[in-house]
Amino acid sequence: MARQQLIQFFQSTGLMSAAQAADIAAGFAPRQLARHEDLLRAGRISDEYFFLDSGIVRAFALDAAGQEVTTGLYAGGQVALEVSSFFNRTPSPETLQALTDCQGWSITYAQLNGLFHARPEFREFGRSLLVRELMRLKTRLLGLAIDSAAVRYEALRQASPELLQRVPLKYLASYLGVTDSSLSRLRAAAAKGAAEAS
């Protein structure tokens, strides 16, 4: 399995050369997840930084009624990680589970910390990535608070169209904060709009 997508991920912030990115990527081990396999279970401490080459990982937590709420969806080119558990070494409130067969690259907390200490360019990459992820999270939280369901659906369609094709309706609805029937109506309206525009 080639590390090319991982190398491109490290170069995405423009803070390291191809050679530096390839050298850092060499420290990651190939990792596969079977469909429905847990990457992390709630209550455990995350020790795996997992970059996805292909496949989809879902993060979910249980609400007060014990129902699953989808809190994250990760596809190829992204890192599937429960950040607070991984960096604070605390039990995770979320479970991360493969929705499909997944392939990617993995490194442990201790190994990642070693890279941060040994490679200044990797530290800078980490800072830049953290800012990018904080902005993405802020956008998502604001969307849930102030945007209509239609706007949230369209934002997800623009950002990650493959998720709409491959993630079951109930998980997408939960992630968007709508009911299954509302999501079905949103999909139908979007399809009708696309057909009329063509």
C-alpha positions in Angstrom: 0.0 0.0 0.0 1.6 3.3 -1.1 1.8 6.2 1.3 1.2 8.9 -1.4 -2.1 10.2 0.0 -0.5 10.4 3.5 2.5 12.3 2.1 0.1 14.7 0.3 -1.8 15.2 3.6 1.5 16.3 5.3 2.2 18.7 2.5 -1.3 20.2 2.5 -0.3 23.0 4.8 2.8 24.0 2.7 5.1 23.7 5.7 7.3 20.8 4.7 9.0 19.4 1.6 8.0 16.2 -0.2 11.2 14.6 1.2 10.3 15.6 4.8 6.7 14.4 4.3 7.9 11.1 2.9 10.3 10.6 5.8 7.6 11.3 8.4 5.1 9.1 6.6 7.6 6.2 6.8 6.9 6.1 10.6 3.3 5.2 10.0 2.2 1.6 9.9 -0.4 0.2 7.4 -3.7 -0.4 9.1 -6.9 -2.0 7.9 -10.4 -2.0 9.5 -13.1 -4.4 8.6 -16.7 -3.1 8.2 -18.2 -2.6 11.7 -14.9 -2.9 13.4 -14.2 -0.4 16.2 -11.2 1.8 15.9 -12.0 3.1 19.4 -14.6 2.2 22.0 -16.2 4.7 24.3 -14.6 4.6 27.8 -11.2 3.7 26.5 -8.2 6.0 26.0 -7.4 6.7 22.3 -3.9 5.6 21.4 -4.2 5.5 17.6 -3.9 8.4 15.1 -5.5 6.9 12.0 -5.2 8.5 8.6 -7.7 7.1 6.2 -6.7 6.2 2.6 -10.1 4.8 1.8 -13.3 3.9 3.5 -15.5 5.7 6.0 -15.3 5.8 9.8 -18.2 7.1 12.0 -17.9 8.6 15.4 -20.9 8.4 17.7 -21.9 8.9 21.3 -24.9 7.9 23.4 -27.5 10.5 24.4 -29.4 10.6 27.7 -31.9 8.1 26.3 -29.1 5.7 25.2 -29.6 6.5 21.5 -26.6 6.7 19.2 -25.9 10.3 17.9 -23.4 10.5 15.0 -20.8 13.1 16.0 -18.3 12.7 13.1 -17.9 11.1 9.7 -14.4 10.6 8.2 -13.6 9.6 4.7 -10.4 9.1 2.6 -7.8 11.9 3.1 -8.9 12.6 6.7 -7.8 11.6 10.2 -10.2 9.5 12.3 -9.4 10.5 15.8 -11.1 11.4 19.1 -8.9 14.4 19.8 -9.5 15.0 23.5 -9.0 11.4 24.5 -5.9 11.1 22.4 -4.1 14.2 23.5 -5.4 14.5 27.1 -5.1 10.7 27.8 -8.6 10.5 29.1 -11.4 8.0 28.4 -13.2 8.7 25.1 -16.9 9.7 25.2 -17.2 8.5 21.6 -16.9 5.2 19.7 -15.2 5.3 16.3 -16.4 2.5 14.1 -15.7 1.6 10.4 -18.9 1.9 8.3 -17.0 0.2 5.4 -13.8 -1.7 5.0 -11.1 0.9 5.6 -7.4 1.2 4.7 -5.0 3.7 6.0 -2.0 4.5 8.2 -1.6 4.5 11.9 0.8 5.8 14.6 0.6 5.6 18.4 0.4 8.5 20.8 4.0 7.9 22.0 5.3 7.7 18.4 3.5 10.8 17.3 4.9 12.7 20.3 8.3 11.5 19.3 7.8 13.0 15.9 6.6 16.3 17.4 9.8 16.6 19.5 12.2 15.4 16.7 10.8 17.2 13.7 10.1 21.0 13.9 8.3 20.9 10.5 5.9 18.3 11.9 5.2 20.4 14.9 4.3 23.3 12.6 2.2 21.0 10.5 0.4 19.9 13.7 -0.3 23.5 14.8 -1.6 24.4 11.3 -3.8 21.3 11.2 -5.2 22.1 14.6 -6.2 25.6 13.6 -7.9 24.2 10.4 -9.8 21.6 12.4 -10.9 24.1 15.0 -12.3 26.3 12.2 -14.1 23.3 10.7 -15.6 22.4 14.0 -16.7 26.0 14.7 -18.4 26.1 11.3 -20.2 22.9 12.0 -21.4 24.1 15.5 -22.6 27.4 14.0 -24.3 25.5 11.3 -26.2 23.3 13.8 -27.2 26.4 15.8 -28.2 28.8 13.1 -28.6 27.2 9.7 -31.6 25.5 8.3 -31.5 21.8 7.7 -31.4 22.5 3.9 -28.4 24.7 4.3 -26.6 22.0 6.4 -27.4 19.3 3.9 -26.1 21.4 1.0 -22.9 22.2 2.9 -22.2 18.5 3.5 -23.0 17.8 -0.1 -20.5 20.4 -1.3 -17.8 19.3 1.2 -18.1 15.5 1.2 -20.4 14.2 -1.6 -19.2 10.7 -1.1 -20.7 10.6 2.4 -24.1 11.2 1.0 -23.7 8.2 -1.3 -22.1 5.8 1.1 -23.4 6.6 4.6 -26.7 5.1 5.7 -29.6 7.6 5.9 -30.1 7.2 9.7 -26.4 8.1 10.4 -26.5 11.1 8.0 -29.7 12.3 9.6 -28.2 12.1 13.1 -25.1 13.9 12.0 -27.1 16.7 10.4 -29.5 17.0 13.4 -32.6 16.0 11.5 -35.0 13.1 11.4 -34.8 10.4 8.7 -37.9 11.6 7.0 -36.7 15.2 6.9 -33.5 14.0 5.3 -35.4 12.0 2.7 -37.3 15.2 1.9 -34.1 17.2 1.6 -32.6 14.6 -0.7 -35.7 14.6 -2.9 -35.7 18.4 -3.1 -32.0 18.5 -3.9 -32.4 15.9 -6.6 -35.4 17.8 -8.1 -33.4 21.0 -8.1 -30.5 19.4 -9.8 -32.8 17.9 -12.5 -34.5 21.2 -13.2 -31.1 23.0 -13.4 -29.8 20.5 -16.0 
